[in-house]
Amino acid sequence: MNNLFPPSEFDDWAAGYDRDALDEHGFPFDGYSTVLRTIVQLTAPRPQGSILDLGIGTGNLALLFSEKGCHVWGLDFSIEMLKLAQVKLPDANLALNDLRAALPPEFPRLYDYIVSAYTFHHFPLEEKVDLIRFLMENHLRPNCSIVIGDIAFQDAAAEGDLRRRFGGEWEQEYYWLADESLSALTAAGISAIYTQVSSCAGVFQLTKI
């Protein structure tokens, strides 16, 4: 697996993550709270529904689902992030696990909802698509959707404009470009609707064609 982003970096960031994300100033967290609320809105969770949060981090997204009465299952490869998430979500089922690996054996096989926030930009587009297709075929209940919010742009030109604007604050990773991502997802048999939420973030609602 690609280890360009080692867990130790996120362990070191854990204590300051909420401060950085909830500040919502500049790149990459412009619109952070709106991204999380949009994910919940598009998922339309029902009380008692089961949700799998991929890259749960400190638990900010999962907390919104828990407040709506969902049963939360979450994965992250940072032990320090998981410790903070468990404090916010004492009843959640959390596991230290790379989301590209098999689910832990104690996790259910199928979920009503699969969501993720600010995680998939660590993977190249082909890996993103393969993972989404695998999750959809193996871990999502029929007629349900995967909703992903992340650092994303309409196209390369939009990304380039922001990169020039933010200059030294910019760190290049595998950010979503909606135009090429939508084409790749459709080619893989995945129906995708994209919503640009802020200058550097958007949300994908994904269902099986």
Secondary structure, DSSP 8 states (H G I E B T S, - for coil): ---SS-HHHHHHHHHHHHHHHHH--STTTTTHHHHHHHHHHHH---TT-EEEEET-TTSHHHHHHHTTT-EEEEEES-HHHHHHHHHH-TTSEEEE--TTS---TTS-S-BSEEEEES-GGGS-HHHHHHHHHHHHHHTB-TT--EEEEEEEESSHHHHHHHHHHHGGG------EEHHHHHHHHHHTTEEEEEEEEETTEEEEEEEE-
